[in-house]
Amino acid sequence: MPKRILQGVVTSNANEQTVTVSVERRFKHPVLKKTIRKSKKYRAHDENNQFNVGDTVRIVECAPKSKTKRWEVLV
């Protein structure tokens, strides 16, 4: 099964080797036909602590690295 790749903005880098990435998706409401924005936060592994708040990054699925981390940052 292929690994998913998502793009989002780093919202936090307070933890060691971890960044929080907010990924936004847009879709049209099935009844109202209005464009809706929904966002979800993912915790991703950042090996060298090289990303800061506000950076746009791509994350890819991986095997679990900790209790909450199932993604890693593509360099």
PDB file of N, CA, C and O in Angstrom:
ATOM      1  N   MET A   1       0.844  -1.183   0.000  1.00  0.00           N
ATOM      2  CA  MET A   1       0.000   0.000   0.000  1.00  0.00           C
ATOM      3  C   MET A   1       0.889   1.247   0.000  1.00  0.00           C
ATOM      4  O   MET A   1       1.839   1.319   0.780  1.00  0.00           O
ATOM      5  N   PRO A   2       0.600   2.225  -0.857  1.00  0.00           N
ATOM      6  CA  PRO A   2       1.452   3.411  -0.924  1.00  0.00           C
ATOM      7  C   PRO A   2       1.318   4.281   0.330  1.00  0.00           C
ATOM      8  O   PRO A   2       0.268   4.322   0.972  1.00  0.00           O
ATOM      9  N   LYS A   3       2.389   4.957   0.649  1.00  0.00           N
ATOM     10  CA  LYS A   3       2.387   5.850   1.802  1.00  0.00           C
ATOM     11  C   LYS A   3       1.785   7.184   1.402  1.00  0.00           C
ATOM     12  O   LYS A   3       2.038   7.688   0.307  1.00  0.00           O
ATOM     13  N   ARG A   4       0.987   7.753   2.295  1.00  0.00           N
ATOM     14  CA  ARG A   4       0.386   9.052   2.020  1.00  0.00           C
ATOM     15  C   ARG A   4       1.405  10.158   2.256  1.00  0.00           C
ATOM     16  O   ARG A   4       2.235  10.065   3.160  1.00  0.00           O
ATOM     17  N   ILE A   5       1.338  11.198   1.445  1.00  0.00           N
ATOM     18  CA  ILE A   5       2.173  12.381   1.606  1.00  0.00           C
ATOM     19  C   ILE A   5       1.240  13.573   1.751  1.00  0.00           C
ATOM     20  O   ILE A   5       0.373  13.793   0.905  1.00  0.00           O
ATOM     21  N   LEU A   6       1.413  14.341   2.818  1.00  0.00           N
ATOM     22  CA  LEU A   6       0.592  15.514   3.078  1.00  0.00           C
ATOM     23  C   LEU A   6       1.473  16.741   3.174  1.00  0.00           C
ATOM     24  O   LEU A   6       2.662  16.639   3.478  1.00  0.00           O
ATOM     25  N   GLN A   7       0.883  17.917   2.910  1.00  0.00           N
ATOM     26  CA  GLN A   7       1.620  19.170   2.999  1.00  0.00           C
ATOM     27  C   GLN A   7       0.923  20.069   3.991  1.00  0.00           C
ATOM     28  O   GLN A   7      -0.302  20.188   3.985  1.00  0.00           O
ATOM     29  N   GLY A   8       1.711  20.706   4.848  1.00  0.00           N
ATOM     30  CA  GLY A   8       1.125  21.575   5.854  1.00  0.00           C
ATOM     31  C   GLY A   8       2.134  22.561   6.395  1.00  0.00           C
ATOM     32  O   GLY A   8       3.259  22.660   5.906  1.00  0.00           O
ATOM     33  N   VAL A   9       1.706  23.296   7.424  1.00  0.00           N
ATOM     34  CA  VAL A   9       2.530  24.341   8.024  1.00  0.00           C
ATOM     35  C   VAL A   9       2.899  23.931   9.441  1.00  0.00           C
ATOM     36  O   VAL A   9       2.054  23.449  10.195  1.00  0.00           O
ATOM     37  N   VAL A  10       4.170  24.124   9.802  1.00  0.00           N
ATOM     38  CA  VAL A  10       4.633  23.799  11.149  1.00  0.00           C
ATOM     39  C   VAL A  10       4.041  24.813  12.124  1.00  0.00           C
ATOM     40  O   VAL A  10       4.200  26.022  11.952  1.00  0.00           O
ATOM     41  N   THR A  11       3.348  24.300  13.164  1.00  0.00           N
ATOM     42  CA  THR A  11       2.743  25.177  14.161  1.00  0.00           C
ATOM     43  C   THR A  11       3.491  25.146  15.487  1.00  0.00           C
ATOM     44  O   THR A  11       3.324  26.044  16.313  1.00  0.00           O
ATOM     45  N   SER A  12       4.319  24.116  15.702  1.00  0.00           N
ATOM     46  CA  SER A  12       5.092  24.032  16.943  1.00  0.00           C
ATOM     47  C   SER A  12       6.322  23.165  16.718  1.00  0.00           C
ATOM     48  O   SER A  12       6.282  22.163  16.004  1.00  0.00           O
ATOM     49  N   ASN A  13       7.421  23.582  17.351  1.00  0.00           N
ATOM     50  CA  ASN A  13       8.637  22.773  17.336  1.00  0.00           C
ATOM     51  C   ASN A  13       9.255  22.724  18.727  1.00  0.00           C
ATOM     52  O   ASN A  13      10.474  22.632  18.871  1.00  0.00           O
ATOM     53  N   ALA A  14       8.405  22.785  19.753  1.00  0.00           N
ATOM     54  CA  ALA A  14       8.877  22.864  21.136  1.00  0.00           C
ATOM     55  C   ALA A  14       9.534  21.563  21.600  1.00  0.00           C
ATOM     56  O   ALA A  14      10.462  21.600  22.408  1.00  0.00           O
ATOM     57  N   ASN A  15       9.073  20.424  21.106  1.00  0.00           N
ATOM     58  CA  ASN A  15       9.624  19.152  21.555  1.00  0.00           C
ATOM     59  C   ASN A  15      10.850  18.753  20.744  1.00  0.00           C
ATOM     60  O   ASN A  15      10.998  19.145  19.586  1.00  0.00           O
ATOM     61  N   GLU A  16      11.713  17.980  21.357  1.00  0.00           N
ATOM     62  CA  GLU A  16      12.938  17.522  20.697  1.00  0.00           C
ATOM     63  C   GLU A  16      12.613  16.517  19.605  1.00  0.00           C
ATOM     64  O   GLU A  16      11.906  15.540  19.853  1.00  0.00           O
ATOM     65  N   GLN A  17      13.119  16.745  18.403  1.00  0.00           N
ATOM     66  CA  GLN A  17      12.947  15.863  17.237  1.00  0.00           C
ATOM     67  C   GLN A  17      11.482  15.688  16.827  1.00  0.00           C
ATOM     68  O   GLN A  17      11.135  14.683  16.207  1.00  0.00           O
ATOM     69  N   THR A  18      10.630  16.641  17.160  1.00  0.00           N
ATOM     70  CA  THR A  18       9.209  16.551  16.818  1.00  0.00           C
ATOM     71  C   THR A  18       8.699  17.913  16.376  1.00  0.00           C
ATOM     72  O   THR A  18       9.039  18.937  16.969  1.00  0.00           O
ATOM     73  N   VAL A  19       7.888  17.918  15.339  1.00  0.00           N
ATOM     74  CA  VAL A  19       7.181  19.127  14.927  1.00  0.00           C
ATOM     75  C   VAL A  19       5.692  18.808  14.829  1.00  0.00           C
ATOM     76  O   VAL A  19       5.303  17.686  14.502  1.00  0.00           O
ATOM     77  N   THR A  20       4.873  19.804  15.114  1.00  0.00           N
ATOM     78  CA  THR A  20       3.435  19.674  14.930  1.00  0.00           C
ATOM     79  C   THR A  20       3.089  20.377  13.634  1.00  0.00           C
ATOM     80  O   THR A  20       3.401  21.554  13.450  1.00  0.00           O
ATOM     81  N   VAL A  21       2.434  19.641  12.726  1.00  0.00           N
ATOM     82  CA  VAL A  21       2.122  20.166  11.401  1.00  0.00           C
ATOM     83  C   VAL A  21       0.610  20.249  11.254  1.00  0.00           C
ATOM     84  O   VAL A  21      -0.097  19.271  11.498  1.00  0.00           O
ATOM     85  N   SER A  22       0.115  21.418  10.855  1.00  0.00           N
ATOM     86  CA  SER A  22      -1.310  21.612  10.618  1.00  0.00           C
ATOM     87  C   SER A  22      -1.573  21.459   9.124  1.00  0.00           C
ATOM     88  O   SER A  22      -1.042  22.215   8.310  1.00  0.00           O
ATOM     89  N   VAL A  23      -2.402  20.468   8.769  1.00  0.00           N
ATOM     90  CA  VAL A  23      -2.720  20.190   7.368  1.00  0.00           C
ATOM     91  C   VAL A  23      -4.163  20.611   7.120  1.00  0.00           C
ATOM     92  O   VAL A  23      -5.077  20.178   7.823  1.00  0.00           O
ATOM     93  N   GLU A  24      -4.358  21.457   6.117  1.00  0.00           N
ATOM     94  CA  GLU A  24      -5.696  21.961   5.789  1.00  0.00           C
ATOM     95  C   GLU A  24      -6.212  21.298   4.527  1.00  0.00           C
ATOM     96  O   GLU A  24      -5.479  21.151   3.549  1.00  0.00           O
ATOM     97  N   ARG A  25      -7.466  20.902   4.550  1.00  0.00           N
ATOM     98  CA  ARG A  25      -8.081  20.360   3.346  1.00  0.00           C
ATOM     99  C   ARG A  25      -9.349  21.145   3.051  1.00  0.00           C
ATOM    100  O   ARG A  25     -10.030  21.614   3.963  1.00  0.00           O
ATOM    101  N   ARG A  26      -9.656  21.282   1.771  1.00  0.00           N
ATOM    102  CA  ARG A  26     -10.849  22.010   1.332  1.00  0.00           C
ATOM    103  C   ARG A  26     -11.735  21.065   0.547  1.00  0.00           C
ATOM    104  O   ARG A  26     -11.260  20.253  -0.247  1.00  0.00           O
ATOM    105  N   PHE A  27     -13.030  21.185   0.782  1.00  0.00           N
ATOM    106  CA  PHE A  27     -13.985  20.368   0.048  1.00  0.00           C
ATOM    107  C   PHE A  27     -15.315  21.101  -0.027  1.00  0.00           C
ATOM    108  O   PHE A  27     -15.574  22.033   0.734  1.00  0.00           O
ATOM    109  N   LYS A  28     -16.135  20.671  -0.940  1.00  0.00           N
ATOM    110  CA  LYS A  28     -17.437  21.297  -1.128  1.00  0.00           C
ATOM    111  C   LYS A  28     -18.481  20.541  -0.315  1.00  0.00           C
ATOM    112  O   LYS A  28     -18.553  19.314  -0.378  1.00  0.00           O
ATOM    113  N   HIS A  29     -19.292  21.278   0.452  1.00  0.00           N
ATOM    114  CA  HIS A  29     -20.337  20.669   1.269  1.00  0.00           C
ATOM    115  C   HIS A  29     -21.361  20.000   0.348  1.00  0.00           C
ATOM    116  O   HIS A  29     -21.808  20.608  -0.624  1.00  0.00           O
ATOM    117  N   PRO A  30     -21.735  18.750   0.651  1.00  0.00           N
ATOM    118  CA  PRO A  30     -22.612  18.019  -0.265  1.00  0.00           C
ATOM    119  C   PRO A  30     -24.000  18.640  -0.445  1.00  0.00           C
ATOM    120  O   PRO A  30     -24.586  18.512  -1.519  1.00  0.00           O
ATOM    121  N   VAL A  31     -24.531  19.302   0.566  1.00  0.00           N
ATOM    122  CA  VAL A  31     -25.867  19.888   0.464  1.00  0.00           C
ATOM    123  C   VAL A  31     -25.809  21.380   0.170  1.00  0.00           C
ATOM    124  O   VAL A  31     -26.497  21.869  -0.726  1.00  0.00           O
ATOM    125  N   LEU A  32     -24.991  22.099   0.922  1.00  0.00           N
ATOM    126  CA  LEU A  32     -24.948  23.558   0.800  1.00  0.00           C
ATOM    127  C   LEU A  32     -24.097  24.046  -0.362  1.00  0.00           C
ATOM    128  O   LEU A  32     -24.196  25.211  -0.747  1.00  0.00           O
ATOM    129  N   LYS A  33     -23.261  23.178  -0.931  1.00  0.00           N
ATOM    130  CA  LYS A  33     -22.379  23.519  -2.061  1.00  0.00           C
ATOM    131  C   LYS A  33     -21.420  24.661  -1.719  1.00  0.00           C
ATOM    132  O   LYS A  33     -20.990  25.408  -2.598  1.00  0.00           O
ATOM    133  N   LYS A  34     -21.096  24.783  -0.446  1.00  0.00           N
ATOM    134  CA  LYS A  34     -20.188  25.817   0.004  1.00  0.00           C
ATOM    135  C   LYS A  34     -18.819  25.188   0.268  1.00  0.00           C
ATOM    136  O   LYS A  34     -18.746  24.070   0.779  1.00  0.00           O
ATOM    137  N   THR A  35     -17.749  25.882  -0.067  1.00  0.00           N
ATOM    138  CA  THR A  35     -16.413  25.367   0.175  1.00  0.00           C
ATOM    139  C   THR A  35     -16.091  25.475   1.660  1.00  0.00           C
ATOM    140  O   THR A  35     -16.219  26.541   2.262  1.00  0.00           O
ATOM    141  N   ILE A  36     -15.675  24.358   2.237  1.00  0.00           N
ATOM    142  CA  ILE A  36     -15.386  24.282   3.664  1.00  0.00           C
ATOM    143  C   ILE A  36     -13.914  23.960   3.857  1.00  0.00           C
ATOM    144  O   ILE A  36     -13.347  23.143   3.131  1.00  0.00           O
ATOM    145  N   ARG A  37     -13.291  24.614   4.849  1.00  0.00           N
ATOM    146  CA  ARG A  37     -11.896  24.346   5.191  1.00  0.00           C
ATOM    147  C   ARG A  37     -11.859  23.614   6.522  1.00  0.00           C
ATOM    148  O   ARG A  37     -12.436  24.064   7.511  1.00  0.00           O
ATOM    149  N   LYS A  38     -11.173  22.483   6.531  1.00  0.00           N
ATOM    150  CA  LYS A  38     -10.970  21.740   7.771  1.00  0.00           C
ATOM    151  C   LYS A  38      -9.476  21.511   7.935  1.00  0.00           C
ATOM    152  O   LYS A  38      -8.766  21.269   6.959  1.00  0.00           O
ATOM    153  N   SER A  39      -9.008  21.588   9.166  1.00  0.00           N
ATOM    154  CA  SER A  39      -7.593  21.356   9.403  1.00  0.00           C
ATOM    155  C   SER A  39      -7.423  20.286  10.474  1.00  0.00           C
ATOM    156  O   SER A  39      -8.276  20.105  11.343  1.00  0.00           O
ATOM    157  N   LYS A  40      -6.306  19.587  10.388  1.00  0.00           N
ATOM    158  CA  LYS A  40      -5.975  18.538  11.340  1.00  0.00           C
ATOM    159  C   LYS A  40      -4.490  18.643  11.654  1.00  0.00           C
ATOM    160  O   LYS A  40      -3.679  18.951  10.780  1.00  0.00           O
ATOM    161  N   LYS A  41      -4.144  18.385  12.907  1.00  0.00           N
ATOM    162  CA  LYS A  41      -2.743  18.463  13.316  1.00  0.00           C
ATOM    163  C   LYS A  41      -2.131  17.074  13.377  1.00  0.00           C
ATOM    164  O   LYS A  41      -2.750  16.125  13.860  1.00  0.00           O
ATOM    165  N   TYR A  42      -0.923  16.973  12.886  1.00  0.00           N
ATOM    166  CA  TYR A  42      -0.152  15.728  12.925  1.00  0.00           C
ATOM    167  C   TYR A  42       1.162  16.007  13.623  1.00  0.00           C
ATOM    168  O   TYR A  42       1.740  17.081  13.457  1.00  0.00           O
ATOM    169  N   ARG A  43       1.646  15.041  14.411  1.00  0.00           N
ATOM    170  CA  ARG A  43       2.964  15.137  15.021  1.00  0.00           C
ATOM    171  C   ARG A  43       3.915  14.332  14.156  1.00  0.00           C
ATOM    172  O   ARG A  43       3.683  13.151  13.894  1.00  0.00           O
ATOM    173  N   ALA A  44       4.989  14.976  13.715  1.00  0.00           N
ATOM    174  CA  ALA A  44       5.916  14.349  12.775  1.00  0.00           C
ATOM    175  C   ALA A  44       7.338  14.358  13.335  1.00  0.00           C
ATOM    176  O   ALA A  44       7.725  15.252  14.087  1.00  0.00           O
ATOM    177  N   HIS A  45       8.098  13.341  12.950  1.00  0.00           N
ATOM    178  CA  HIS A  45       9.479  13.186  13.393  1.00  0.00           C
ATOM    179  C   HIS A  45      10.390  14.094  12.573  1.00  0.00           C
ATOM    180  O   HIS A  45      10.380  14.046  11.343  1.00  0.00           O
ATOM    181  N   ASP A  46      11.172  14.916  13.256  1.00  0.00           N
ATOM    182  CA  ASP A  46      12.131  15.827  12.630  1.00  0.00           C
ATOM    183  C   ASP A  46      13.506  15.509  13.216  1.00  0.00           C
ATOM    184  O   ASP A  46      13.870  16.029  14.271  1.00  0.00           O
ATOM    185  N   GLU A  47      14.261  14.663  12.538  1.00  0.00           N
ATOM    186  CA  GLU A  47      15.512  14.106  13.059  1.00  0.00           C
ATOM    187  C   GLU A  47      16.503  15.159  13.537  1.00  0.00           C
ATOM    188  O   GLU A  47      17.078  15.021  14.616  1.00  0.00           O
ATOM    189  N   ASN A  48      16.712  16.221  12.736  1.00  0.00           N
ATOM    190  CA  ASN A  48      17.774  17.192  13.036  1.00  0.00           C
ATOM    191  C   ASN A  48      17.260  18.515  13.579  1.00  0.00           C
ATOM    192  O   ASN A  48      18.022  19.479  13.651  1.00  0.00           O
ATOM    193  N   ASN A  49      16.003  18.589  13.961  1.00  0.00           N
ATOM    194  CA  ASN A  49      15.404  19.837  14.480  1.00  0.00           C
ATOM    195  C   ASN A  49      15.654  21.007  13.525  1.00  0.00           C
ATOM    196  O   ASN A  49      16.043  22.090  13.963  1.00  0.00           O
ATOM    197  N   GLN A  50      15.435  20.797  12.232  1.00  0.00           N
ATOM    198  CA  GLN A  50      15.773  21.831  11.257  1.00  0.00           C
ATOM    199  C   GLN A  50      14.591  22.688  10.824  1.00  0.00           C
ATOM    200  O   GLN A  50      14.787  23.657  10.092  1.00  0.00           O
ATOM    201  N   PHE A  51      13.368  22.368  11.249  1.00  0.00           N
ATOM    202  CA  PHE A  51      12.199  23.136  10.819  1.00  0.00           C
ATOM    203  C   PHE A  51      11.675  24.012  11.947  1.00  0.00           C
ATOM    204  O   PHE A  51      11.660  23.607  13.110  1.00  0.00           O
ATOM    205  N   ASN A  52      11.245  25.219  11.589  1.00  0.00           N
ATOM    206  CA  ASN A  52      10.758  26.188  12.560  1.00  0.00           C
ATOM    207  C   ASN A  52       9.287  26.496  12.302  1.00  0.00           C
ATOM    208  O   ASN A  52       8.730  26.102  11.277  1.00  0.00           O
ATOM    209  N   VAL A  53       8.672  27.199  13.238  1.00  0.00           N
ATOM    210  CA  VAL A  53       7.263  27.564  13.121  1.00  0.00           C
ATOM    211  C   VAL A  53       7.067  28.427  11.873  1.00  0.00           C
ATOM    212  O   VAL A  53       7.818  29.374  11.638  1.00  0.00           O
ATOM    213  N   GLY A  54       6.053  28.089  11.078  1.00  0.00           N
ATOM    214  CA  GLY A  54       5.742  28.840   9.868  1.00  0.00           C
ATOM    215  C   GLY A  54       6.276  28.203   8.600  1.00  0.00           C
ATOM    216  O   GLY A  54       5.875  28.598   7.505  1.00  0.00           O
ATOM    217  N   ASP A  55       7.163  27.235   8.712  1.00  0.00           N
ATOM    218  CA  ASP A  55       7.707  26.561   7.533  1.00  0.00           C
ATOM    219  C   ASP A  55       6.652  25.653   6.910  1.00  0.00           C
ATOM    220  O   ASP A  55       5.876  25.015   7.621  1.00  0.00           O
ATOM    221  N   THR A  56       6.626  25.597   5.581  1.00  0.00           N
ATOM    222  CA  THR A  56       5.762  24.659   4.867  1.00  0.00           C
ATOM    223  C   THR A  56       6.563  23.383   4.630  1.00  0.00           C
ATOM    224  O   THR A  56       7.651  23.413   4.054  1.00  0.00           O
ATOM    225  N   VAL A  57       6.001  22.258   5.088  1.00  0.00           N
ATOM    226  CA  VAL A  57       6.713  20.982   4.992  1.00  0.00           C
ATOM    227  C   VAL A  57       5.800  19.916   4.406  1.00  0.00           C
ATOM    228  O   VAL A  57       4.577  20.057   4.392  1.00  0.00           O
ATOM    229  N   ARG A  58       6.427  18.843   3.922  1.00  0.00           N
ATOM    230  CA  ARG A  58       5.695  17.659   3.463  1.00  0.00           C
ATOM    231  C   ARG A  58       5.997  16.530   4.439  1.00  0.00           C
ATOM    232  O   ARG A  58       7.147  16.331   4.830  1.00  0.00           O
ATOM    233  N   ILE A  59       4.962  15.794   4.831  1.00  0.00           N
ATOM    234  CA  ILE A  59       5.136  14.688   5.761  1.00  0.00           C
ATOM    235  C   ILE A  59       4.656  13.406   5.104  1.00  0.00           C
ATOM    236  O   ILE A  59       3.754  13.418   4.267  1.00  0.00           O
ATOM    237  N   VAL A  60       5.279  12.291   5.500  1.00  0.00           N
ATOM    238  CA  VAL A  60       4.963  10.990   4.915  1.00  0.00           C
ATOM    239  C   VAL A  60       4.685  10.007   6.046  1.00  0.00           C
ATOM    240  O   VAL A  60       5.291  10.092   7.114  1.00  0.00           O
ATOM    241  N   GLU A  61       3.774   9.081   5.808  1.00  0.00           N
ATOM    242  CA  GLU A  61       3.448   8.051   6.790  1.00  0.00           C
ATOM    243  C   GLU A  61       4.670   7.175   7.058  1.00  0.00           C
ATOM    244  O   GLU A  61       5.500   6.964   6.174  1.00  0.00           O
ATOM    245  N   CYS A  62       4.770   6.670   8.287  1.00  0.00           N
ATOM    246  CA  CYS A  62       5.857   5.755   8.636  1.00  0.00           C
ATOM    247  C   CYS A  62       5.390   4.848   9.766  1.00  0.00           C
ATOM    248  O   CYS A  62       4.286   5.001  10.288  1.00  0.00           O
ATOM    249  N   ALA A  63       6.231   3.920  10.129  1.00  0.00           N
ATOM    250  CA  ALA A  63       5.938   3.059  11.272  1.00  0.00           C
ATOM    251  C   ALA A  63       5.935   3.927  12.538  1.00  0.00           C
ATOM    252  O   ALA A  63       6.622   4.948  12.582  1.00  0.00           O
ATOM    253  N   PRO A  64       5.182   3.539  13.553  1.00  0.00           N
ATOM    254  CA  PRO A  64       5.118   4.358  14.774  1.00  0.00           C
ATOM    255  C   PRO A  64       6.495   4.594  15.397  1.00  0.00           C
ATOM    256  O   PRO A  64       7.260   3.657  15.625  1.00  0.00           O
ATOM    257  N   LYS A  65       6.792   5.867  15.665  1.00  0.00           N
ATOM    258  CA  LYS A  65       8.060   6.236  16.298  1.00  0.00           C
ATOM    259  C   LYS A  65       7.873   6.480  17.797  1.00  0.00           C
ATOM    260  O   LYS A  65       8.828   6.376  18.566  1.00  0.00           O
ATOM    261  N   SER A  66       6.653   6.803  18.210  1.00  0.00           N
ATOM    262  CA  SER A  66       6.329   6.999  19.622  1.00  0.00           C
ATOM    263  C   SER A  66       4.820   6.843  19.768  1.00  0.00           C
ATOM    264  O   SER A  66       4.141   6.407  18.839  1.00  0.00           O
ATOM    265  N   LYS A  67       4.309   7.198  20.923  1.00  0.00           N
ATOM    266  CA  LYS A  67       2.867   7.048  21.181  1.00  0.00           C
ATOM    267  C   LYS A  67       2.029   7.880  20.215  1.00  0.00           C
ATOM    268  O   LYS A  67       0.953   7.447  19.804  1.00  0.00           O
ATOM    269  N   THR A  68       2.506   9.063  19.849  1.00  0.00           N
ATOM    270  CA  THR A  68       1.714   9.968  19.006  1.00  0.00           C
ATOM    271  C   THR A  68       2.277  10.174  17.607  1.00  0.00           C
ATOM    272  O   THR A  68       1.566  10.685  16.740  1.00  0.00           O
ATOM    273  N   LYS A  69       3.532   9.795  17.353  1.00  0.00           N
ATOM    274  CA  LYS A  69       4.162  10.078  16.051  1.00  0.00           C
ATOM    275  C   LYS A  69       4.041   8.909  15.093  1.00  0.00           C
ATOM    276  O   LYS A  69       4.573   7.829  15.349  1.00  0.00           O
ATOM    277  N   ARG A  70       3.338   9.126  13.984  1.00  0.00           N
ATOM    278  CA  ARG A  70       3.212   8.140  12.905  1.00  0.00           C
ATOM    279  C   ARG A  70       3.627   8.734  11.562  1.00  0.00           C
ATOM    280  O   ARG A  70       3.402   8.125  10.517  1.00  0.00           O
ATOM    281  N   TRP A  71       4.229   9.916  11.588  1.00  0.00           N
ATOM    282  CA  TRP A  71       4.633  10.631  10.376  1.00  0.00           C
ATOM    283  C   TRP A  71       6.063  11.099  10.535  1.00  0.00           C
ATOM    284  O   TRP A  71       6.548  11.285  11.651  1.00  0.00           O
ATOM    285  N   GLU A  72       6.748  11.292   9.389  1.00  0.00           N
ATOM    286  CA  GLU A  72       8.071  11.904   9.425  1.00  0.00           C
ATOM    287  C   GLU A  72       8.164  12.940   8.321  1.00  0.00           C
ATOM    288  O   GLU A  72       7.491  12.838   7.295  1.00  0.00           O
ATOM    289  N   VAL A  73       9.006  13.941   8.545  1.00  0.00           N
ATOM    290  CA  VAL A  73       9.150  15.060   7.618  1.00  0.00           C
ATOM    291  C   VAL A  73      10.029  14.634   6.449  1.00  0.00           C
ATOM    292  O   VAL A  73      11.091  14.043   6.643  1.00  0.00           O
ATOM    293  N   LEU A  74       9.575  14.941   5.224  1.00  0.00           N
ATOM    294  CA  LEU A  74      10.406  14.712   4.037  1.00  0.00           C
ATOM    295  C   LEU A  74      11.378  15.854   3.905  1.00  0.00           C
ATOM    296  O   LEU A  74      10.984  17.014   4.030  1.00  0.00           O
ATOM    297  N   VAL A  75      12.648  15.557   3.654  1.00  0.00           N
ATOM    298  CA  VAL A  75      13.660  16.602   3.532  1.00  0.00           C
ATOM    299  C   VAL A  75      13.838  16.974   2.081  1.00  0.00           C
ATOM    300  O   VAL A  75      14.650  17.841   1.761  1.00  0.00           O
TER     301      VAL A  75
END
